[in-house]
Structure formats: C-alpha cells, structure tokens
Amino acid sequence: MRYLIVGAGGMLGTDLQTALVGREVTALTRSDLDVTDASAVASAVAGHDVVINASAYTRVDDAESHEDDAFAVNAAGAGNLATAAVAAGARLVQVSTDYVFDGAATTPYAESTPAAPVSAYGRSKAEGERLALAAHPDGTYIVRTAWLYGGHGGNFARTMLSLAASRPTVSVVDDQLGQPTWTLDLAKQIVALLDADAPAGIYHGTNAGSTSWFGFARAVFAEGGLDPERVLPTTSADFVRPAPRPAYSVLGHDAWQTAGVAPMRPWREALAEAVASGALR
C-alpha cells in the first residue's frame, strides 16, 4: 500500500507521517505540490493507493477578504486531488472542518447534517467536500475535525502555555463550545479508518466530549502544572474578529460505529498524554 500525504509539513501532516511509520509513504509539503495545479496533482497522485489531503488555506480571518484564494486551495485543490485519485484508483481522505456548520445547534452535529457555513473559510471547505464527493463518491472519506492542537505548529494549547510564562492571567472566551483534538490522535484515527477498509463517506474526527475555550485553557494550565485560576472567562464580544466563529462546534460520532471503528478517546485524556509526552513544548 502506497500512501501520499499532501500538506505533510503542517501540524496534522507531520503527525500523519508518525502514524504511518513503517509504511511506504510519500510526504509532500506545500512547496512540493501546488494543489491548485491539476496537472501537477495528477502526476503526484499517480502510483499511490491512498491520498490524504491535510493541506488547506487555514487563515480563517484572511479568507473573508481573500475568498478566491481560500477556494482555490480548499475547494478546487480538493477537487483536483479527487479527480487524480479516481484516475489512479486510489482512495482519498479529505480533511475538513466544523466550520462547514453554522454553529447554531445545541446538540452534536450528525455526519448527515447539511452544511451551512457562515464564513468564507467554511464555504471553501464545504465546497471542497462537495467537489471531492462528486468526483470520487465511492472512494472519498471526508473527515471533519475541529480545535486542533499538537506539537508541530502554532495552536491554542501551545499559545496558552507560552502566555502562562509571560502573564499573570489570561482571558479566554467561555461562550464557544467545541472538542479539543490532538493531531496525533486524529492521524491515528485516519489510519485506523483506512485499515478497516471502512465505507466511503463522512466521518467526524474529533476527540470525545466537549468544553469551551475557557475550559480548554484551564485544562492546559492544569495539565502543565500551572494554576488554572489564572485563566479568566470572557465573551466573544470582547474578541471581535473578521470571520464569525461557530458558537457550537460539537460533532457527533455515529459513523464510526457503522464502520466498525472505535471513536476517538475523550479530549481530556488526550490532552493529558500530549502534555506529559512533551508534545506541546
């Protein structure tokens, strides 16, 4: 089995390489492959059995004023990879996001819930899902994730630990709910999905449970041996940004049971291991 990781230099892409150690893997970074170049994508995908697309335009706020750029990578790029995967006879894992939803729910979003994005970034990722599934319906896995953190890039958990070293307190919003997800756990889950030869379709790749950003920050402090009382609650109104943030980003995990794959473990358990392992230093 020959695997191609696209976006291999990012936080998830790096952990995917760890999860696939011992297998035949081609790891291409953004500088190695421009996913908006259909010809280059076709050449890169040829000869592989599995393509995992961890590349993305992730500058959520910038996408509001550069929506064409976001669509080029997140939508057209996904379509190019799906078309190339069909030609190569390969399966495609398209990593997507909770931002395809509007954040107005009060119970976990099912995998079958129609997309209703409210930001440019969300629209670009939703279109990427649509194009990938349209081009390669029998061989595409859409894996939606959220609130990623890990050891190979900037992220909320590492930022909190950095701020703890320079500030007596930090203020964090307490009115947005989601699922902190360790990229190493997600990488292993994607590999488990492929190894199970699960049916193509949509899966939600987030650690179990939910919390607010405030709760997440306090947990990061606690796991890091710091006083969680140094984290103070605030509201989204105090942090107005160009792109709207979903107030509720909790994703349901029913599809894993259907596929015969265990869902991901609780977020707090994953965070404890991530901190203890030194992954967030």
C-alpha positions in Angstrom: 0.0 0.0 0.0 1.4 3.3 -1.1 0.4 6.5 0.8 0.6 10.1 -0.3 0.3 12.8 2.3 -0.4 16.2 0.9 0.3 19.1 3.3 2.9 17.0 5.0 4.6 20.0 6.6 1.7 21.0 8.7 0.7 20.0 12.2 -1.5 17.1 11.1 0.6 16.2 8.2 3.7 15.7 10.4 1.7 13.5 12.8 0.3 11.5 9.9 3.9 10.7 9.0 4.4 9.4 12.5 1.2 7.3 12.4 2.3 5.8 9.1 5.9 4.9 10.1 7.0 1.6 8.6 4.7 2.0 5.5 5.5 3.3 2.1 4.8 7.0 2.3 5.4 10.0 0.0 5.2 13.2 2.1 4.7 16.4 0.1 4.7 19.8 1.6 3.0 23.0 0.2 6.3 23.9 -1.5 6.5 20.4 -3.0 3.0 20.4 -4.5 0.6 23.2 -5.5 -2.8 21.5 -5.2 -4.4 24.2 -7.4 -2.3 22.8 -10.3 -4.3 19.9 -11.7 -1.5 18.6 -13.9 1.0 18.6 -11.0 -1.6 16.9 -8.8 -2.2 14.2 -11.3 1.5 13.4 -11.6 1.9 13.4 -7.8 -1.0 11.1 -7.1 -0.1 8.5 -9.8 1.2 5.3 -8.4 -0.4 5.7 -4.9 -3.2 3.7 -3.4 -4.2 6.3 -0.7 -4.1 10.1 -0.8 -4.5 12.0 2.5 -5.2 15.7 1.9 -4.0 17.6 5.0 -3.3 20.8 3.0 -5.5 23.8 3.5 -5.8 27.5 3.4 -6.4 27.9 7.2 -6.2 31.7 7.7 -9.8 32.0 8.7 -9.9 35.8 9.1 -7.9 36.5 6.0 -10.3 34.3 4.0 -13.0 36.9 4.5 -11.2 39.3 2.2 -9.4 36.6 0.1 -12.2 34.2 -0.5 -10.9 33.3 -4.0 -7.6 32.2 -2.6 -9.3 30.1 0.0 -11.5 28.5 -2.6 -8.5 27.8 -4.9 -6.8 25.6 -2.2 -9.7 24.3 -0.2 -12.2 23.7 -2.9 -10.5 23.4 -6.3 -7.5 21.7 -4.7 -9.7 19.1 -3.2 -11.4 18.6 -6.5 -8.1 18.1 -8.3 -7.0 15.5 -5.8 -10.3 13.6 -6.0 -10.1 13.6 -9.8 -6.5 12.4 -9.7 -7.4 9.7 -7.1 -10.1 8.3 -9.4 -7.6 8.1 -12.3 -5.0 6.4 -10.1 -7.5 4.0 -8.5 -6.7 5.5 -5.1 -8.8 6.3 -2.0 -8.9 9.9 -0.9 -9.1 11.2 2.7 -10.2 14.9 2.6 -9.7 16.6 5.9 -12.5 19.1 6.6 -13.8 21.2 9.4 -16.5 22.1 11.9 -16.8 25.4 10.1 -19.0 23.8 7.4 -21.7 24.2 10.0 -23.4 27.4 11.3 -22.7 26.8 15.0 -26.4 27.4 15.9 -27.0 23.8 17.1 -27.5 22.8 20.7 -26.8 19.0 20.2 -23.9 17.4 18.4 -23.9 17.7 14.6 -24.6 14.4 12.9 -22.4 13.4 9.9 -25.6 13.7 7.8 -26.4 17.3 8.8 -26.4 19.5 5.7 -23.6 22.0 5.6 -24.5 25.6 6.3 -21.2 27.6 6.6 -21.3 31.3 7.7 -17.7 32.2 6.9 -15.6 32.3 3.7 -13.3 29.7 5.1 -16.3 27.4 5.9 -17.8 27.9 2.5 -14.5 27.0 0.8 -14.2 23.8 2.9 -17.8 22.8 2.3 -17.3 23.2 -1.4 -14.1 21.1 -1.1 -16.2 18.3 0.4 -18.8 18.6 -2.4 -16.3 18.5 -5.2 -14.4 15.6 -3.7 -17.5 13.5 -3.2 -18.9 14.4 -6.6 -15.7 13.4 -8.4 -15.0 10.3 -6.3 -18.1 9.2 -4.4 -17.0 5.6 -3.9 -13.5 6.3 -2.7 -13.6 9.6 -0.7 -13.6 9.9 3.1 -14.5 13.3 4.4 -13.0 13.6 7.9 -14.2 16.7 9.7 -12.2 17.9 12.6 -12.0 20.9 15.0 -10.0 22.7 17.6 -6.7 21.0 16.6 -3.6 21.2 18.7 -0.3 19.4 18.5 3.5 19.6 18.6 4.3 20.7 15.1 2.8 24.2 14.7 1.1 27.1 16.3 -2.1 26.3 18.1 -4.2 27.3 21.1 -2.8 24.9 23.6 0.8 25.9 22.9 -0.2 29.6 22.9 -1.7 29.2 26.4 1.5 27.6 27.8 3.5 30.4 26.2 1.3 33.1 27.7 1.5 31.5 31.1 5.2 32.2 31.1 4.8 35.9 30.5 1.4 36.9 32.0 -0.1 36.5 35.5 -3.6 35.9 34.0 -5.1 35.2 30.6 -8.7 35.9 29.5 -10.4 33.3 27.3 -13.9 33.1 25.8 -16.4 30.9 27.6 -19.3 31.1 25.1 -18.0 28.9 22.3 -18.2 25.1 22.7 -16.2 22.5 20.9 -13.9 19.5 21.0 -10.1 20.0 21.5 -8.5 17.4 19.3 -4.9 16.2 19.4 -3.5 15.9 15.9 -1.6 12.7 16.7 -4.9 11.1 17.8 -6.6 12.3 14.6 -3.7 10.9 12.5 -4.0 7.5 14.1 -7.8 7.6 13.6 -7.4 8.3 9.9 -5.0 5.3 9.6 -7.5 3.1 11.5 -10.3 4.2 9.2 -8.2 3.2 6.2 -7.0 -0.1 7.7 -10.6 -1.1 8.5 -11.5 -0.6 4.8 -14.5 1.3 6.0 -17.2 2.6 3.6 -16.6 5.9 1.9 -18.5 8.8 3.3 -18.4 11.4 6.1 -16.7 10.9 9.5 -16.2 13.3 12.4 -12.6 13.1 13.6 -12.7 14.8 17.0 -11.8 13.7 20.5 -14.9 12.8 22.5 -16.6 15.2 25.0 -16.8 19.0 24.8 -15.7 22.1 26.6 -15.4 25.8 26.0 -12.1 27.6 25.0 -12.1 28.7 28.6 -12.4 25.2 29.9 -9.8 24.0 27.4 -7.4 26.7 28.6 -7.9 25.8 32.2 -7.2 22.2 31.4 -4.0 23.1 29.6 -2.8 25.0 32.6 -3.8 22.2 35.0 -2.0 19.5 32.9 1.0 21.8 32.7 1.2 22.0 36.5 0.0 25.6 36.5 -2.8 27.2 38.5 -6.0 27.1 36.3 -7.4 30.0 38.3 -5.1 32.2 36.3 -7.4 31.7 33.3 -10.3 34.1 33.4 -13.6 33.9 31.5 -14.7 36.4 28.9 -17.1 36.5 26.0 -16.8 36.6 22.2 -18.0 40.2 22.3 -14.6 41.1 23.7 -12.7 39.5 20.8 -14.5 40.6 17.6 -12.8 39.2 14.5 -13.5 39.4 10.8 -14.8 35.9 10.4 -17.6 34.7 12.6 -16.8 31.8 14.9 -19.3 29.0 15.5 -20.8 29.2 19.0 -21.3 25.4 19.0 -18.8 23.1 17.2 -19.6 19.7 18.8 -19.6 16.9 16.3 -21.4 13.6 16.6 -19.5 10.3 16.0 -22.2 7.8 14.9 -20.4 6.9 11.6 -17.5 5.2 13.4 -19.8 2.6 14.9 -21.3 1.8 11.5 -17.7 1.5 10.1 -16.7 -0.8 12.9 -14.0 1.6 14.2 -13.9 2.8 17.8 -14.4 6.6 18.1 -11.7 8.8 19.4 -11.0 8.9 23.2 -12.1 11.8 25.5 -10.3 15.1 24.8 -9.1 15.5 28.4 -7.4 12.1 28.3 -5.7 13.0 25.0 -4.6 16.4 26.4 -3.0 14.8 29.4 -0.9 12.5 27.3 0.0 15.3 24.9 1.3 17.4 27.7 3.0 14.5 29.6 4.8 13.5 26.3 6.2 16.9 25.8 4.4 17.4 22.6 3.4 20.9 23.4 6.8 22.3 24.5 
